[in-house]
Amino acid sequence: MKNLAVVVMAAGMGTRMKSKTPKVLHPLLEKPLLWHVLQAVFALQPAKTVVVVGHQSEQVQARFTNQADFVVQSPQLGTGHAVQQARKVLGDHLDTVLVVPGDLPLLSGDTFRRMRDTFDPTLGPMLMLTVTRDNPQGFGRIVRDEAGFVSAIVEEADCTPEQKAIRELNVGAYIFNAQWLWQNLPRIPVSAKGEYYLTNLVGIAVSQGYRVQAVQVDNPAETLGVNTRAHLAQAESVLRQQVNQKWMEAGVTLVDPNTTYIGLDVTIGQDTVIYPNTYLLGQTTIGEDCEIGPNSYIIDSTVGNGCQVRFSVVEQAVMENNVDIGPFAHLRKGAHLAEGVHMGNFGEVKNAYLGPGTKMGHFSYLGDITTGKNVNIGAGTITCNYDGVKKNPTVIGDNAFIGSDTMLVAPVKIGNNARTGAGSVVTRDIPDDALAYGVPARVKSEKK
């Protein structure tokens, strides 16, 4: 279908959300509601996409700059009036217009493709999306004629007892012949509330002798509308189940899918096991044959193959292959653990590189540090990297041994094969192959 345009209605105030944030910007698996709608309609490769905004329009437009065209509906006089505003941007050179609500984030690209492919302009000027389900959620009821075409939409407040029993509901997504739409939008009657409802176009089309087509959603869960925080939680549950199912089908073990949270931008390798109460978020990549969790949080990080993360937090960090951390380890921004690094319980690493095979047993903090390979970091080691003005670096050479409770007062360098005694306070560089201890630490011996 050539020259298809999309109009997304996102101007509502969302008063039932009781929030300072516009409804369509509330996050669903880390992405705003409107993001999900736009991703679904982009599957149609429309010639133009227009988002009709109103309440806090500046926030919405700023979040989606360059992703769509925007038009402001002010005052907000109903869905029919909203679509009328979009004509200013769309013009008169498009054949077909798809209209979708901005608060139905679970509608899929496949559903929109079915609408597009089913719509037959020779039968009538519009097609609507319907769903059959037990919970009406306030949606209008669909009344069909003897031939199976839609003859009316009856809003819930206006339903007779017989009509309330109807379980086929209006989802609120439509496809229109563009020329007919622009001609008939001005004919929508004003409601008692002073608004113009898009649903009245069904009656207008029928009165003109046209047939109103309809296609049903295959999966009723797609039609869950978000008007309250409770609806948002329900939608998140549905989407999270879909994401988790995808990864299990791809060869990832989720020990308890109900307590596993995986973001939309996360990738996971085969034969990785995710234990309960684990969050994988942001731009995170997990390799193959890993064990992640339980009770772990990883965001915007890269984890290689064969890694273990137990009861730990990883933020904007890199773990190369065969690294294990935890329990209760914390990798902060800029932490980079090379292959084979071990980091034990209650350790913290920030803006640091730990070389291959380095061992950091427990109860240590390493910030702004670079180590060579096979370094041993004793329990209680601290890099004193902040002098009150700036952060200072520490460098440790290959095969160095840092004794327990050593304080490395940066800037400082520890040479290859050097050693510090337990409880040392290192304020000066230690050369290769040297042993230093004391407060302050002094070089006591040096291999010649």
C-alpha positions as a LaTeX table, in Angstrom:
\begin{tabular}{lrrr}
\hline
Residue & $x$ (\AA) & $y$ (\AA) & $z$ (\AA) \\
\hline
Met1 & 0.00 & 0.00 & 0.00 \\
Lys2 & 1.73 & 3.15 & $-1.19$ \\
Asn3 & 1.69 & 6.52 & 0.51 \\
Leu4 & 0.67 & 5.24 & 3.94 \\
Ala5 & 0.74 & 7.79 & 6.75 \\
Val6 & 0.49 & 7.11 & 10.48 \\
Val7 & $-1.16$ & 9.34 & 13.06 \\
Val8 & $-0.40$ & 8.56 & 16.72 \\
Met9 & $-2.78$ & 10.17 & 19.22 \\
Ala10 & $-0.72$ & 11.13 & 22.27 \\
Ala11 & $-2.30$ & 14.37 & 23.48 \\
Gly12 & $-4.19$ & 13.08 & 26.51 \\
Met13 & $-3.47$ & 14.40 & 29.98 \\
Gly14 & $-3.34$ & 10.94 & 31.57 \\
Thr15 & $-4.94$ & 12.24 & 34.75 \\
Arg16 & $-5.47$ & 8.75 & 36.15 \\
Met17 & $-1.69$ & 8.19 & 36.18 \\
Lys18 & $-1.48$ & 10.94 & 38.83 \\
Ser19 & 1.97 & 11.94 & 37.65 \\
Lys20 & 4.03 & 14.97 & 36.64 \\
Thr21 & 5.31 & 12.89 & 33.70 \\
Pro22 & 3.23 & 12.77 & 30.48 \\
Lys23 & 1.51 & 9.38 & 30.22 \\
Val24 & 3.21 & 8.39 & 26.97 \\
Leu25 & 6.65 & 8.95 & 28.56 \\
His26 & 6.11 & 6.50 & 31.40 \\
Pro27 & 8.62 & 3.65 & 31.02 \\
Leu28 & 7.69 & 0.13 & 29.99 \\
Leu29 & 10.76 & $-2.13$ & 30.19 \\
Glu30 & 12.95 & 1.00 & 30.21 \\
Lys31 & 11.32 & 2.49 & 27.08 \\
Pro32 & 8.55 & 5.14 & 27.03 \\
Leu33 & 5.06 & 3.95 & 26.06 \\
Leu34 & 5.23 & 6.06 & 22.90 \\
Trp35 & 8.52 & 4.39 & 21.89 \\
His36 & 6.79 & 1.01 & 21.77 \\
Val37 & 3.97 & 2.37 & 19.61 \\
Leu38 & 6.39 & 4.04 & 17.19 \\
Gln39 & 8.53 & 0.91 & 16.84 \\
Ala40 & 5.43 & $-1.09$ & 15.91 \\
Val41 & 4.19 & 1.35 & 13.26 \\
Phe42 & 7.68 & 1.82 & 11.82 \\
Ala43 & 7.43 & $-1.83$ & 10.73 \\
Leu44 & 5.07 & $-0.56$ & 8.00 \\
Gln45 & 7.71 & 1.87 & 6.71 \\
Pro46 & 5.17 & 4.71 & 6.51 \\
Ala47 & 5.76 & 7.68 & 4.23 \\
Lys48 & 5.16 & 9.97 & 7.20 \\
Thr49 & 4.45 & 9.56 & 10.91 \\
Val50 & 2.73 & 12.31 & 12.88 \\
Val51 & 2.35 & 12.33 & 16.66 \\
Val52 & $-0.46$ & 14.51 & 17.98 \\
Val53 & 0.62 & 15.93 & 21.34 \\
Gly54 & $-1.02$ & 18.24 & 23.83 \\
His55 & $-0.34$ & 17.94 & 27.54 \\
Gln56 & 3.33 & 18.76 & 28.26 \\
Ser57 & 4.03 & 18.56 & 24.54 \\
Glu58 & 7.55 & 19.99 & 24.87 \\
Gln59 & 8.68 & 17.01 & 26.95 \\
Val60 & 7.29 & 14.50 & 24.49 \\
Gln61 & 8.79 & 16.23 & 21.46 \\
Ala62 & 12.18 & 16.57 & 23.13 \\
Arg63 & 12.27 & 12.84 & 23.89 \\
Phe64 & 11.50 & 11.84 & 20.29 \\
Thr65 & 13.33 & 14.48 & 18.28 \\
Asn66 & 13.85 & 13.42 & 14.64 \\
Gln67 & 11.77 & 10.25 & 15.06 \\
Ala68 & 8.44 & 11.69 & 13.91 \\
Asp69 & 6.65 & 14.89 & 13.00 \\
Phe70 & 4.66 & 16.56 & 15.77 \\
Val71 & 1.53 & 18.65 & 15.86 \\
Val72 & 0.01 & 20.21 & 18.98 \\
Gln73 & $-3.69$ & 19.74 & 19.69 \\
Ser74 & $-4.86$ & 22.78 & 21.64 \\
Pro75 & $-7.49$ & 22.84 & 22.92 \\
Gln76 & $-7.97$ & 19.07 & 23.22 \\
Leu77 & $-11.41$ & 18.39 & 21.78 \\
Gly78 & $-11.43$ & 14.62 & 21.29 \\
Thr79 & $-9.93$ & 12.03 & 18.98 \\
Gly80 & $-11.63$ & 13.30 & 15.82 \\
His81 & $-10.31$ & 16.77 & 16.46 \\
Ala82 & $-6.83$ & 15.30 & 17.12 \\
Val83 & $-6.67$ & 13.62 & 13.72 \\
Gln84 & $-7.87$ & 16.81 & 12.08 \\
Gln85 & $-4.79$ & 18.59 & 13.43 \\
Ala86 & $-2.54$ & 16.05 & 11.72 \\
Arg87 & $-3.80$ & 17.09 & 8.29 \\
Lys88 & $-1.74$ & 20.26 & 8.61 \\
Val89 & 1.39 & 18.10 & 8.40 \\
Leu90 & 0.18 & 15.29 & 6.15 \\
Gly91 & $-1.35$ & 17.38 & 3.39 \\
Asp92 & $-3.43$ & 15.85 & 0.58 \\
His93 & $-0.94$ & 13.60 & $-1.20$ \\
Leu94 & $-1.36$ & 10.37 & 0.78 \\
Asp95 & $-3.63$ & 7.45 & $-0.06$ \\
Thr96 & $-4.14$ & 5.85 & 3.35 \\
Val97 & $-3.98$ & 6.91 & 6.99 \\
Leu98 & $-3.43$ & 4.56 & 9.95 \\
Val99 & $-4.61$ & 6.08 & 13.24 \\
Val100 & $-3.40$ & 4.49 & 16.49 \\
Pro101 & $-3.60$ & 5.45 & 20.17 \\
Gly102 & $-0.39$ & 6.33 & 21.96 \\
Asp103 & $-1.34$ & 4.37 & 25.09 \\
Leu104 & $-1.54$ & 0.88 & 23.54 \\
Pro105 & 2.16 & $-0.05$ & 23.73 \\
Leu106 & 1.72 & $-3.80$ & 23.19 \\
Leu107 & 0.18 & $-3.62$ & 19.71 \\
Ser108 & 2.66 & $-5.30$ & 17.40 \\
Gly109 & 3.99 & $-4.55$ & 13.96 \\
Asp110 & 2.44 & $-7.83$ & 12.80 \\
Thr111 & $-1.00$ & $-6.61$ & 13.87 \\
Phe112 & $-0.58$ & $-3.35$ & 11.97 \\
Arg113 & 0.58 & $-5.28$ & 8.91 \\
Arg114 & $-2.56$ & $-7.42$ & 9.09 \\
Met115 & $-4.67$ & $-4.28$ & 9.22 \\
Arg116 & $-2.89$ & $-2.84$ & 6.19 \\
Asp117 & $-3.06$ & $-6.06$ & 4.19 \\
Thr118 & $-6.73$ & $-6.72$ & 5.04 \\
Phe119 & $-8.02$ & $-3.25$ & 4.21 \\
Asp120 & $-9.88$ & $-3.27$ & 0.89 \\
Pro121 & $-10.68$ & 0.28 & $-0.31$ \\
Thr122 & $-13.20$ & $-1.11$ & $-2.81$ \\
Leu123 & $-15.41$ & $-2.31$ & 0.06 \\
Gly124 & $-15.42$ & 0.86 & 2.09 \\
Pro125 & $-13.34$ & 3.80 & 3.31 \\
Met126 & $-12.29$ & 2.42 & 6.68 \\
Leu127 & $-11.15$ & $-0.65$ & 8.61 \\
Met128 & $-11.00$ & $-0.92$ & 12.38 \\
Leu129 & $-9.15$ & $-3.16$ & 14.82 \\
Thr130 & $-11.25$ & $-5.15$ & 17.29 \\
Val131 & $-10.62$ & $-7.67$ & 20.05 \\
Thr132 & $-12.73$ & $-10.29$ & 21.80 \\
Arg133 & $-12.01$ & $-10.57$ & 25.52 \\
Asp134 & $-13.80$ & $-10.84$ & 28.84 \\
Asn135 & $-12.54$ & $-7.61$ & 30.40 \\
Pro136 & $-13.99$ & $-4.68$ & 28.41 \\
Gln137 & $-11.74$ & $-2.13$ & 30.21 \\
Gly138 & $-14.24$ & 0.55 & 29.19 \\
Phe139 & $-13.86$ & $-0.06$ & 25.44 \\
Gly140 & $-16.81$ & 0.47 & 23.10 \\
Arg141 & $-18.83$ & $-2.57$ & 21.96 \\
Ile142 & $-18.84$ & $-3.66$ & 18.31 \\
Val143 & $-22.23$ & $-4.21$ & 16.67 \\
Arg144 & $-22.13$ & $-6.10$ & 13.36 \\
Asp145 & $-24.71$ & $-6.41$ & 10.60 \\
Glu146 & $-25.96$ & $-9.65$ & 9.06 \\
Ala147 & $-23.09$ & $-9.66$ & 6.56 \\
Gly148 & $-20.52$ & $-9.41$ & 9.36 \\
Phe149 & $-19.50$ & $-5.82$ & 8.77 \\
Val150 & $-19.44$ & $-3.26$ & 11.58 \\
Ser151 & $-22.65$ & $-1.29$ & 11.81 \\
Ala152 & $-22.00$ & 0.65 & 15.02 \\
Ile153 & $-19.70$ & 1.25 & 17.97 \\
Val154 & $-21.60$ & 1.72 & 21.21 \\
Glu155 & $-19.68$ & 3.34 & 24.05 \\
Glu156 & $-19.94$ & 1.53 & 27.38 \\
Ala157 & $-21.87$ & 4.36 & 29.04 \\
Asp158 & $-24.52$ & 4.15 & 26.31 \\
Cys159 & $-24.84$ & 0.35 & 26.16 \\
Thr160 & $-28.11$ & $-1.46$ & 26.78 \\
Pro161 & $-27.83$ & $-4.55$ & 29.01 \\
Glu162 & $-27.77$ & $-6.70$ & 25.86 \\
Gln163 & $-25.00$ & $-4.62$ & 24.31 \\
Lys164 & $-22.95$ & $-4.74$ & 27.51 \\
Ala165 & $-22.84$ & $-8.50$ & 27.08 \\
Ile166 & $-21.01$ & $-8.09$ & 23.74 \\
Arg167 & $-17.38$ & $-9.09$ & 24.10 \\
Glu168 & $-16.05$ & $-7.80$ & 20.77 \\
Leu169 & $-14.52$ & $-4.44$ & 21.59 \\
Asn170 & $-13.18$ & $-1.43$ & 19.71 \\
Val171 & $-9.42$ & $-1.18$ & 20.19 \\
Gly172 & $-9.16$ & 2.36 & 18.82 \\
Ala173 & $-6.89$ & 1.75 & 15.82 \\
Tyr174 & $-8.18$ & 2.46 & 12.31 \\
Ile175 & $-7.16$ & 2.59 & 8.67 \\
Phe176 & $-8.87$ & 5.16 & 6.45 \\
Asn177 & $-8.95$ & 6.16 & 2.83 \\
Ala178 & $-7.24$ & 9.52 & 3.24 \\
Gln179 & $-9.48$ & 11.52 & 0.91 \\
Trp180 & $-12.65$ & 10.20 & 2.56 \\
Leu181 & $-11.19$ & 10.86 & 6.04 \\
Trp182 & $-10.42$ & 14.52 & 5.38 \\
Gln183 & $-13.85$ & 15.04 & 3.78 \\
Asn184 & $-15.76$ & 13.52 & 6.69 \\
Leu185 & $-13.88$ & 14.61 & 9.79 \\
Pro186 & $-15.74$ & 17.97 & 9.73 \\
Arg187 & $-19.03$ & 16.03 & 9.73 \\
Ile188 & $-18.44$ & 14.47 & 13.15 \\
Pro189 & $-21.10$ & 15.82 & 15.53 \\
Val190 & $-20.06$ & 17.48 & 18.76 \\
Ser191 & $-20.70$ & 15.42 & 21.90 \\
Ala192 & $-22.38$ & 16.56 & 25.08 \\
Lys193 & $-18.87$ & 17.19 & 26.45 \\
Gly194 & $-18.03$ & 19.44 & 23.52 \\
Glu195 & $-15.70$ & 16.92 & 21.89 \\
Tyr196 & $-15.47$ & 15.18 & 18.51 \\
Tyr197 & $-15.05$ & 11.41 & 18.58 \\
Leu198 & $-13.40$ & 9.43 & 15.80 \\
Thr199 & $-15.78$ & 6.52 & 16.47 \\
Asn200 & $-18.61$ & 8.54 & 14.91 \\
Leu201 & $-16.99$ & 7.97 & 11.51 \\
Val202 & $-18.41$ & 4.42 & 11.61 \\
Gly203 & $-21.95$ & 5.76 & 11.65 \\
Ile204 & $-21.13$ & 8.32 & 8.96 \\
Ala205 & $-19.67$ & 5.63 & 6.68 \\
Val206 & $-22.68$ & 3.33 & 7.21 \\
Ser207 & $-25.11$ & 6.18 & 6.53 \\
Gln208 & $-23.33$ & 6.77 & 3.22 \\
Gly209 & $-23.88$ & 3.14 & 2.24 \\
Tyr210 & $-20.33$ & 1.96 & 2.83 \\
Arg211 & $-19.22$ & $-1.21$ & 4.56 \\
Val212 & $-16.98$ & $-0.81$ & 7.60 \\
Gln213 & $-14.38$ & $-3.54$ & 7.71 \\
Ala214 & $-12.80$ & $-5.00$ & 10.85 \\
Val215 & $-9.93$ & $-7.31$ & 11.72 \\
Gln216 & $-9.50$ & $-8.96$ & 15.11 \\
Val217 & $-6.28$ & $-9.03$ & 17.13 \\
Asp218 & $-4.84$ & $-12.53$ & 17.38 \\
Asn219 & $-3.46$ & $-11.98$ & 20.90 \\
Pro220 & $-5.86$ & $-10.09$ & 23.19 \\
Ala221 & $-2.97$ & $-9.13$ & 25.48 \\
Glu222 & $-1.81$ & $-6.70$ & 22.79 \\
Thr223 & $-4.84$ & $-4.52$ & 23.43 \\
Leu224 & $-4.11$ & $-3.77$ & 27.08 \\
Gly225 & $-4.51$ & 0.00 & 27.35 \\
Val226 & $-2.45$ & 1.99 & 29.86 \\
Asn227 & $-4.50$ & 4.53 & 31.77 \\
Thr228 & $-3.35$ & 3.86 & 35.34 \\
Arg229 & $-0.26$ & 2.69 & 37.17 \\
Ala230 & $-1.96$ & $-0.69$ & 37.60 \\
His231 & $-2.41$ & $-0.96$ & 33.82 \\
Leu232 & 1.27 & $-0.06$ & 33.39 \\
Ala233 & 2.29 & $-2.90$ & 35.71 \\
Gln234 & 0.06 & $-5.33$ & 33.80 \\
Ala235 & 1.58 & $-4.28$ & 30.48 \\
Glu236 & 5.09 & $-4.64$ & 31.90 \\
Ser237 & 4.27 & $-8.16$ & 33.06 \\
Val238 & 3.01 & $-9.15$ & 29.61 \\
Leu239 & 6.01 & $-7.66$ & 27.80 \\
Arg240 & 8.49 & $-9.14$ & 30.26 \\
Gln241 & 7.02 & $-12.60$ & 29.72 \\
Gln242 & 7.38 & $-12.16$ & 25.97 \\
Val243 & 11.02 & $-11.11$ & 26.27 \\
Asn244 & 11.85 & $-13.95$ & 28.68 \\
Gln245 & 10.14 & $-16.48$ & 26.42 \\
Lys246 & 12.25 & $-15.28$ & 23.50 \\
Trp247 & 15.49 & $-15.86$ & 25.38 \\
Met248 & 14.47 & $-19.28$ & 26.66 \\
Glu249 & 13.67 & $-20.29$ & 23.09 \\
Ala250 & 17.14 & $-19.02$ & 22.09 \\
Gly251 & 18.90 & $-21.38$ & 24.50 \\
Val252 & 19.13 & $-19.36$ & 27.71 \\
Thr253 & 18.03 & $-20.93$ & 31.01 \\
Leu254 & 15.90 & $-18.73$ & 33.25 \\
Val255 & 15.58 & $-20.56$ & 36.55 \\
Asp256 & 12.58 & $-18.43$ & 37.55 \\
Pro257 & 11.22 & $-16.31$ & 34.67 \\
Asn258 & 8.75 & $-14.59$ & 37.00 \\
Thr259 & 11.59 & $-12.89$ & 38.89 \\
Thr260 & 13.91 & $-12.23$ & 35.96 \\
Tyr261 & 13.97 & $-8.80$ & 34.32 \\
Ile262 & 15.60 & $-8.49$ & 30.89 \\
Gly263 & 15.61 & $-5.21$ & 28.98 \\
Leu264 & 14.79 & $-4.89$ & 25.31 \\
Asp265 & 18.36 & $-4.00$ & 24.29 \\
Val266 & 20.02 & $-6.87$ & 26.17 \\
Thr267 & 21.66 & $-9.78$ & 24.34 \\
Ile268 & 22.48 & $-13.15$ & 25.95 \\
Gly269 & 24.55 & $-16.06$ & 24.65 \\
Gln270 & 23.52 & $-19.72$ & 24.55 \\
Asp271 & 23.74 & $-21.95$ & 27.63 \\
Thr272 & 23.91 & $-19.02$ & 30.00 \\
Val273 & 21.91 & $-19.54$ & 33.21 \\
Ile274 & 20.06 & $-16.63$ & 34.80 \\
Tyr275 & 19.14 & $-17.18$ & 38.45 \\
Pro276 & 16.17 & $-15.53$ & 40.26 \\
Asn277 & 15.89 & $-11.84$ & 41.12 \\
Thr278 & 18.29 & $-10.76$ & 38.40 \\
Tyr279 & 18.03 & $-7.54$ & 36.38 \\
Leu280 & 19.74 & $-7.22$ & 32.99 \\
Leu281 & 19.15 & $-3.71$ & 31.71 \\
Gly282 & 20.30 & $-1.07$ & 29.24 \\
Gln283 & 22.86 & $-1.86$ & 26.55 \\
Thr284 & 24.05 & $-5.05$ & 28.21 \\
Thr285 & 25.66 & $-8.03$ & 26.48 \\
Ile286 & 26.08 & $-11.37$ & 28.24 \\
Gly287 & 28.21 & $-14.08$ & 26.62 \\
Glu288 & 27.76 & $-17.84$ & 26.46 \\
Asp289 & 28.05 & $-20.33$ & 29.35 \\
Cys290 & 27.69 & $-17.68$ & 32.06 \\
Glu291 & 26.00 & $-17.95$ & 35.45 \\
Ile292 & 24.32 & $-14.69$ & 36.41 \\
Gly293 & 22.64 & $-14.20$ & 39.78 \\
Pro294 & 20.82 & $-14.73$ & 41.94 \\
Asn295 & 20.05 & $-11.20$ & 43.13 \\
Ser296 & 22.27 & $-9.43$ & 40.63 \\
Tyr297 & 21.91 & $-6.15$ & 38.73 \\
Ile298 & 23.77 & $-5.52$ & 35.46 \\
Ile299 & 23.25 & $-2.39$ & 33.36 \\
Asp300 & 25.03 & $-1.02$ & 30.27 \\
Ser301 & 27.81 & $-3.57$ & 30.63 \\
Thr302 & 29.61 & $-6.28$ & 28.66 \\
Val303 & 30.09 & $-9.73$ & 30.18 \\
Gly304 & 32.21 & $-12.27$ & 28.28 \\
Asn305 & 31.89 & $-16.03$ & 27.98 \\
Gly306 & 32.09 & $-18.30$ & 31.00 \\
Cys307 & 31.63 & $-15.57$ & 33.60 \\
Gln308 & 29.98 & $-15.76$ & 37.02 \\
Val309 & 28.19 & $-12.91$ & 38.76 \\
Arg310 & 26.77 & $-13.72$ & 42.21 \\
Phe311 & 24.71 & $-11.30$ & 44.35 \\
Ser312 & 26.47 & $-8.37$ & 42.69 \\
Val313 & 26.03 & $-5.04$ & 40.88 \\
Val314 & 27.70 & $-4.27$ & 37.54 \\
Glu315 & 27.30 & $-0.77$ & 36.07 \\
Gln316 & 28.88 & 0.44 & 32.80 \\
Ala317 & 31.66 & $-2.09$ & 33.17 \\
Val318 & 33.44 & $-4.79$ & 31.16 \\
Met319 & 34.12 & $-8.36$ & 32.22 \\
Glu320 & 36.21 & $-10.36$ & 29.78 \\
Asn321 & 35.97 & $-14.16$ & 29.47 \\
Asn322 & 36.08 & $-16.42$ & 32.55 \\
Val323 & 35.79 & $-13.64$ & 35.12 \\
Asp324 & 33.97 & $-14.33$ & 38.37 \\
Ile325 & 32.79 & $-11.78$ & 40.91 \\
Gly326 & 30.85 & $-11.85$ & 44.15 \\
Pro327 & 29.07 & $-12.33$ & 46.29 \\
Phe328 & 28.30 & $-8.66$ & 46.98 \\
Ala329 & 30.80 & $-7.23$ & 44.52 \\
His330 & 30.32 & $-3.85$ & 42.86 \\
Leu331 & 31.73 & $-2.91$ & 39.47 \\
Arg332 & 31.21 & 0.80 & 38.88 \\
Lys333 & 31.54 & 2.89 & 35.75 \\
Gly334 & 34.77 & 2.27 & 33.87 \\
Ala335 & 35.70 & $-0.98$ & 35.61 \\
His336 & 37.38 & $-3.43$ & 33.21 \\
Leu337 & 38.27 & $-6.91$ & 34.42 \\
Ala338 & 40.51 & $-8.80$ & 32.00 \\
Glu339 & 40.33 & $-12.53$ & 31.34 \\
Gly340 & 40.43 & $-14.80$ & 34.36 \\
Val341 & 40.13 & $-12.06$ & 37.01 \\
His342 & 38.64 & $-13.12$ & 40.34 \\
Met343 & 36.92 & $-10.54$ & 42.54 \\
Gly344 & 35.56 & $-11.79$ & 45.83 \\
Asn345 & 32.94 & $-10.64$ & 48.28 \\
Phe346 & 32.49 & $-6.99$ & 49.24 \\
Gly347 & 34.92 & $-5.67$ & 46.67 \\
Glu348 & 34.44 & $-2.44$ & 44.68 \\
Val349 & 36.20 & $-1.41$ & 41.47 \\
Lys350 & 35.77 & 1.94 & 39.70 \\
Asn351 & 37.42 & 3.36 & 36.58 \\
Ala352 & 40.05 & 0.65 & 36.69 \\
Tyr353 & 41.71 & $-2.08$ & 34.65 \\
Leu354 & 42.60 & $-5.34$ & 36.38 \\
Gly355 & 44.99 & $-7.33$ & 34.24 \\
Pro356 & 44.57 & $-11.01$ & 33.26 \\
Gly357 & 44.59 & $-13.45$ & 36.13 \\
Thr358 & 44.52 & $-10.80$ & 38.84 \\
Lys359 & 42.96 & $-11.87$ & 42.15 \\
Met360 & 41.14 & $-9.44$ & 44.41 \\
Gly361 & 39.89 & $-11.57$ & 47.23 \\
His362 & 37.58 & $-9.50$ & 49.40 \\
Phe363 & 36.91 & $-6.27$ & 51.30 \\
Ser364 & 38.87 & $-4.02$ & 48.95 \\
Tyr365 & 38.34 & $-0.81$ & 46.99 \\
Leu366 & 40.26 & $-0.14$ & 43.78 \\
Gly367 & 39.62 & 3.17 & 42.02 \\
Asp368 & 41.55 & 4.79 & 39.16 \\
Ile369 & 44.01 & 1.91 & 39.02 \\
Thr370 & 45.72 & $-0.15$ & 36.33 \\
Thr371 & 47.23 & $-3.50$ & 37.18 \\
Gly372 & 49.36 & $-5.89$ & 35.19 \\
Lys373 & 48.76 & $-9.63$ & 34.97 \\
Asn374 & 48.57 & $-12.08$ & 37.87 \\
Val375 & 48.49 & $-9.44$ & 40.60 \\
Asn376 & 47.33 & $-10.49$ & 44.07 \\
Ile377 & 45.29 & $-7.89$ & 45.95 \\
Gly378 & 45.08 & $-8.73$ & 49.64 \\
Ala379 & 41.98 & $-8.27$ & 51.77 \\
Gly380 & 41.28 & $-4.71$ & 52.85 \\
Thr381 & 43.42 & $-3.05$ & 50.17 \\
Ile382 & 42.38 & 0.52 & 49.44 \\
Thr383 & 43.45 & 2.95 & 46.72 \\
Cys384 & 43.43 & 6.39 & 48.26 \\
Asn385 & 42.76 & 8.01 & 44.90 \\
Tyr386 & 41.06 & 11.30 & 45.86 \\
Asp387 & 43.06 & 14.12 & 47.39 \\
Gly388 & 40.12 & 16.45 & 47.83 \\
Val389 & 40.65 & 18.12 & 44.47 \\
Lys390 & 41.16 & 15.44 & 41.85 \\
Lys391 & 41.33 & 11.69 & 41.33 \\
Asn392 & 44.86 & 10.27 & 41.08 \\
Pro393 & 46.07 & 7.08 & 39.40 \\
Thr394 & 47.69 & 3.95 & 40.80 \\
Val395 & 49.71 & 1.55 & 38.62 \\
Ile396 & 50.69 & $-1.96$ & 39.71 \\
Gly397 & 53.05 & $-4.11$ & 37.63 \\
Asp398 & 52.86 & $-7.78$ & 36.68 \\
Asn399 & 52.93 & $-10.45$ & 39.41 \\
Ala400 & 52.91 & $-7.93$ & 42.24 \\
Phe401 & 51.67 & $-9.00$ & 45.68 \\
Ile402 & 49.73 & $-6.42$ & 47.70 \\
Gly403 & 49.45 & $-7.43$ & 51.34 \\
Ser404 & 46.26 & $-7.21$ & 53.36 \\
Asp405 & 45.16 & $-3.77$ & 54.56 \\
Thr406 & 47.59 & $-1.96$ & 52.27 \\
Met407 & 46.72 & 1.67 & 51.55 \\
Leu408 & 47.98 & 2.87 & 48.17 \\
Val409 & 48.13 & 6.67 & 48.37 \\
Ala410 & 47.89 & 7.85 & 44.76 \\
Pro411 & 49.61 & 8.85 & 42.62 \\
Val412 & 51.84 & 5.84 & 43.13 \\
Lys413 & 53.45 & 3.02 & 41.14 \\
Ile414 & 54.20 & $-0.52$ & 42.26 \\
Gly415 & 56.75 & $-2.34$ & 40.12 \\
Asn416 & 56.71 & $-5.80$ & 38.59 \\
Asn417 & 57.06 & $-8.61$ & 41.16 \\
Ala418 & 57.01 & $-6.04$ & 43.99 \\
Arg419 & 55.44 & $-6.85$ & 47.37 \\
Thr420 & 53.90 & $-4.86$ & 50.18 \\
Gly421 & 53.60 & $-6.04$ & 53.75 \\
Ala422 & 50.28 & $-6.20$ & 55.58 \\
Gly423 & 49.10 & $-2.85$ & 56.88 \\
Ser424 & 51.45 & $-0.80$ & 54.72 \\
Val425 & 50.68 & 2.79 & 53.80 \\
Val426 & 52.39 & 3.28 & 50.45 \\
Thr427 & 53.11 & 6.92 & 49.63 \\
Arg428 & 56.12 & 6.45 & 47.34 \\
Asp429 & 56.78 & 4.35 & 44.25 \\
Ile430 & 58.09 & 0.82 & 44.84 \\
Pro431 & 60.56 & $-0.47$ & 42.24 \\
Asp432 & 60.49 & $-3.84$ & 40.52 \\
Asp433 & 61.19 & $-6.90$ & 42.70 \\
Ala434 & 61.17 & $-4.86$ & 45.91 \\
Leu435 & 59.55 & $-5.51$ & 49.28 \\
Ala436 & 58.10 & $-2.55$ & 51.18 \\
Tyr437 & 56.24 & $-2.35$ & 54.47 \\
Gly438 & 55.51 & $-0.01$ & 57.33 \\
Val439 & 53.72 & 3.29 & 57.94 \\
Pro440 & 54.75 & 5.02 & 55.79 \\
Ala441 & 56.07 & 2.09 & 53.74 \\
Arg442 & 59.79 & 1.92 & 53.03 \\
Val443 & 61.64 & $-0.38$ & 50.69 \\
Lys444 & 63.29 & $-2.99$ & 52.97 \\
Ser445 & 64.78 & $-5.28$ & 50.36 \\
Glu446 & 65.31 & $-5.28$ & 46.64 \\
Lys447 & 66.33 & $-8.21$ & 44.45 \\
Lys448 & 69.49 & $-7.45$ & 42.51 \\
\hline
\end{tabular}
